[in-house]
Amino acid sequence: QGHLVQSGGGLVQPGGSLRLSCVASGSIASTYAMGWYRQVPGEERELVAYTTSGGTTNYADSVKGRFTISRDNAKNTLYLQMNSLKPEDTAVYYCTSTSTNGVSWGQGTQVTVSL
């Protein structure tokens, strides 16, 4: 899957929505899993959601019902649709991909939820 380039993110008010995108330089069809993590300064990176090549998805309890992870293999792109955003969702978000070539990470994108 090679290099991962993220886009999206930014500043949004509580209750708003954002969509993050993560474009891979190679095919993602053969990846075992792709996912999104987030990190707040001074804290460990935490898993937000992941999706496997078999179609399994899983979410952190804190985002269930609000976030949706999806992938478009034809576009080599992973998405994270974030709705009903809360101030506690503020963090740097990272996409990641796991395949036979190992693990790759995106560059990170800031999401800030504030009035």
VEXTI-811584 format. One record per residue (C-alpha): x, y, z. Coordinates in steps of 0.001 Angstrom, whole numbers, padded with zeros to 6 digits, always signed. Layout:
% residues N
XYZ/...
This chain:
% residues 115
+000000+000000+000000/+003059+002272+000298/+002772+005891+001218/-000407+007159+002892/-001505+010784+002406/-004257+012206+004571/-006648+015072+003925/-009638+016571+005649/-009819+017642+009238/-009836+021174+010586/-011957+023179+012988/-015628+022363+013537/-018227+023296+016128/-019647+020681+018494/-022323+018661+016760/-020732+019209+013377/-019286+016752+010877/-015990+016153+009124/-014652+013542+006751/-011078+012378+006738/-009514+010741+003702/-006393+008641+003403/-005063+007901-000084/-002537+005117-000562/+000123+005256-003243/-000474+001588-004020/-003357-000810-004074/-005167-001308-000789/-007118-004324-002002/-004582-006745-000513/-004201-005038+002843/-005147-007041+005917/-006620-004065+007665/-006802-000307+007575/-007742+001973+010387/-007730+005315+012101/-006013+006252+015341/-005975+009529+017224/-003627+011114+019688/-003875+013953+022151/-000616+015581+023348/+000720+013774+026385/-001439+010727+025831/-001014+007439+024004/-002305+006966+020489/-005687+005250+020602/-007553+003175+018052/-010655+004878+016687/-011833+002381+014074/-010550-000264+011721/-011773-002281+008771/-010416-005558+007427/-010161-006908+003908/-012992-009266+004825/-015303-006382+005591/-015180-006505+009372/-015323-003131+011083/-014801-002201+014689/-015060+001051+016598/-013930+002466+019894/-016857+002710+022282/-016429+006474+022413/-017218+006876+018704/-019754+004110+018063/-022848+005435+016338/-021116+008687+015389/-018164+007677+013210/-018150+005480+010122/-015075+003936+008548/-015138+002908+004904/-012756+002068+002108/-012884+002442-001658/-010500-000099-003136/-010917+001331-006626/-009641+004701-005391/-007140+003224-002907/-008742+005420-000281/-009810+005003+003322/-012387+007338+004853/-013575+008297+008297/-016916+010076+008420/-017271+011819+011750/-020678+013093+012832/-021991+014627+016050/-018479+015691+016931/-017648+016479+020539/-014847+018565+022052/-013291+015350+023365/-012833+014205+019756/-010169+016876+019368/-006908+015163+018453/-004466+014453+015661/-005881+011636+013567/-003675+009099+011790/-004571+006504+009198/-002735+003220+009111/-002530+000219+006852/-001264-003305+007494/-000254-005615+004679/+002419-008136+003743/+004744-005149+003336/+004302-004157+006957/+002589-001212+008611/+002310+002257+007125/+001118+005482+008724/-000270+008695+007337/+001207+012054+008265/-001580+012935+010694/-004247+015611+010504/-005572+017867+013228/-009245+017766+014150/-010403+020465+016551/-013947+020552+017905/-014641+023877+019570/-017044+026798+019622/
